[in-house]
Amino acid sequence: MALRKIVNIDEDKCNGCGVCVPSCAEGAIKIINGKAKLIADNLCDGLGACLGDCPQGAITITERDAAEFDEEAVKNHLTAEGKAPVHHAPVQNEMPISAPAPVHHHGGGGCPGSRAMAINRHNNATASTAVSSDDIEVKIKPQLSQWPVQLMLVPERAPYFEGADLLVTADCVPFAYPNYHLDLLKGKKVVVGCPKLDDIQHYTEKLENIIRFNNINSITVAFMEVPCCGGIVRAAEQALAESGKPIPLHKVRIGINGDASKLS
């Protein structure tokens, strides 16, 4: 037994819809007596790929004493269920030719849409988005270079964090700031979250682990001018302080009208 992060299912909120079951690639969740249940602690990797797929918000990540994640137990369980085993070791596979840029997977269980991957944007001249008005057309190349981006979903030890400049973004920022990709995201790895709607303490702990486990070059926090958005700044500041690492921290405040102010 060890203190670690693991899935928690609130049975009072769960309506037994079963949407979470296929999202767990390890087969750790089943519907039992009309409720979703974690059938064994050692089958849950704690990455939370099932979080975003619960329409009732019944699934969270908690920290408690639990059996260590056991990939061999997962393999045996899935084999017994007649399913293909999950491989958590890092691998590299190219995406289909129709993808806008080469994508390299880095393993990790759960929903395929939540698996960590790096996106190579080098020499990708064809990937652009046209933004036009009556007399001007501007083409902007996408700058996103990894997946996933939600702070609740990104693995703390994702290979793309090593040696990275980290951008911590409040999730309203890309909507309010029109030049987000070029001014803020370019050349950085990003994590996104809402300090008002999500668990800010979990954000703080996860950011601390990302900083602690990886050689981060710098941290930029982009947040909205509204008061509640300051929580994501405090989470980043506390995480950096707790990590004990001397990493530069920059803050950029975005106005609702789309202006940007660099505070440090």
Secondary structure, 3 states (H helix, E strand, C coil): CEEEEEEEECCCCCCCCCCHHHHCCCCCEEEECCEEEECCHHHCCCCCCCHHHCCCCCEEEEEEEECCCCHHHHHHHHHHCCCCCCCCCCCCCCCCCCCCCCEEECCCCCCHHHCCEEECCCCCCCCCEEEECCCCEEEECCCCCEECCECCCCCCCCHHHCCCEEEEEECCHHHHCCCHHHHHHCCCEEEEECCCCCCHHHHHHHHHHHHHHCCCCEEEEEEECCHHHHHHHHHHHHHHHHHCCCCCEEEEEECCCCCEEECC
